[in-house]
Amino acid sequence: MKDDRVTGGGLFEAGQRLYVDPARDLELTLVEGYSADFATLIAETVWGTDGLRYRSFGLEEEFDRIPQLYTLELREAGRLVGCYALADKTVRIGDERLRAVHRMFLAVEASRLRAGYGRLLVEQTRRHFLDGSSGPLMLYGYIEADNSRSLKLAEAIGYRRLGSFESMIFNRFRPRDDAAVRPLPDLSAAVSEQVAATLEGHYGRFGLNDLDQSVDPTHYWVLREGERVVAGVQAQRKRWRLVDLGGFGGRFLLAALRRTPVVRRALPDGELRFLALSNAFCDAGAENALWRLVEGLLARQGVTVAMLLLDPRAPLHGALRRYGKRGLLSHFGVDAPVHVMAGFAGVGEPLVTALSERPLFISSLDPT
Ligand SMILES: CC(C)(COP(=O)(O)OP(=O)(O)OC[C@H]1O[C@@H](n2cnc3c(N)ncnc32)[C@H](O)[C@@H]1OP(=O)(O)O)[C@@H](O)C(=O)NCCC(=O)NCCS
């Protein structure tokens, strides 16, 4: 595969100190990859503010798939008190390629919340990457619409909202397998090429597109009718512990749901195990084929819930919403929108406008 990533500029020199405050014994350092301390802090963090709140497990597997992953570590007297993950990548906006830094997993250790460390991480990241970049650069991240603390920080620093994704939950408590569901690696090279061309047709004009890097054939599945592939989807397993569903009575509702036998099966040990879907497509008018594919995957992977994030401006979004029967859990509050918040350096207004006017692509390499 042709490597046309935009790199360089000394932004990612491992070991760089981005900020030092001797009075508070604070140091903010750029690390290549991630440390065991980082993985522990991320696993202990409860994500969210007022709405859905959850812990997320097994993220190392997702980090390990990101080709150029760095982390920022904020240490106080040597102890990790805050962090941020950063992916150095290139995205497509139509025919243009733009260097982008994807910011993920901003977290401050529970005992150090509200001490200004979140703001420090966000400000120093913007200063280092946007003020320090010699070429065009976009710094972007996803923030759940009800994560008011994190949104407030992003807005205060001048990040713009480029668009949003909405999550769609699909749930079957007793999913049925389907012989027409096939893993892509079991099929011929011609089928893989057909899938790649179909994905390009669906998503090639989307903003933030990184199809060339994020399609992972080893986790890609299709539904075939005869020789024809009518639907395809990438699926990654995820594990969350739900702490609160948000809104009035969210905790109460969660507790009640956990006591309901049929729901308890979806939350073994209180954990929501689900498939995160991406790179989905189906023939126009054949949305039920996509859900048949997902149901077959649920059956094979022994889970009952799948989640797909899509820009509401994507044609597939409306079509899937109109196809109603997505199961009981699709009605509960785990589907607040996720905003795409971005800051730019050296990027002309026409490109920024083009980016905000087209549907946005959500990459499976941008874990949320
Ligand atoms: C988001 C997070 C990193 C902020 O870190 P923090 O160090 O507590 O935040 P700061 O002390 O720098 O405060 C930043 C702003 O958020 C506001 N804020 C902080 N905690 C808040 C709370 N519980 N409710 C409302 N606002 C809050 C502060 O008032 C401050 O705004 P101000 O400067 O205008 O007063 C931290 O809350 C966290 O780790 N949350 C859980 C993980 C998470 O959801 N991360 C975001 C992923 S997108």
The ligand as an ORCA input file, in Angstrom:
! r2SCAN-3c Opt
* xyz 0 1
  C     -12.693     16.141     31.893
  C     -11.574     16.141     32.939
  C     -10.274     15.653     32.297
  C     -11.382     17.569     33.454
  O     -10.293     17.566     34.333
  P     -10.182     18.495     35.640
  O      -8.744     18.556     35.971
  O     -11.099     18.021     36.687
  O     -10.718     19.876     35.063
  P     -10.202     21.332     35.468
  O      -9.997     21.397     36.946
  O      -9.050     21.718     34.611
  O     -11.462     22.164     35.080
  C     -11.787     22.426     33.716
  C     -13.128     23.093     33.637
  O     -14.164     22.131     33.846
  C     -15.009     22.541     34.906
  N     -15.358     21.368     35.716
  C     -14.503     20.510     36.292
  N     -15.199     19.570     36.959
  C     -16.515     19.849     36.784
  C     -17.716     19.254     37.224
  N     -17.718     18.154     37.995
  N     -18.894     19.797     36.824
  C     -18.906     20.909     36.048
  N     -17.790     21.536     35.606
  C     -16.607     21.013     35.981
  C     -14.182     23.496     35.741
  O     -15.036     24.418     36.369
  C     -13.286     24.149     34.722
  O     -13.922     25.253     34.111
  P     -13.504     26.732     34.589
  O     -12.016     26.787     34.425
  O     -14.266     27.580     33.641
  O     -13.929     26.791     36.002
  C     -11.907     15.248     34.160
  O     -13.131     15.665     34.664
  C     -11.981     13.775     33.871
  O     -10.982     13.045     33.935
  N     -13.193     13.270     33.569
  C     -13.428     11.865     33.340
  C     -12.886     11.395     32.022
  C     -13.544     12.102     30.857
  O     -14.754     12.107     30.715
  N     -12.679     12.627     29.960
  C     -13.108     13.342     28.785
  C     -13.128     12.444     27.599
  S     -13.687     13.349     26.163
*
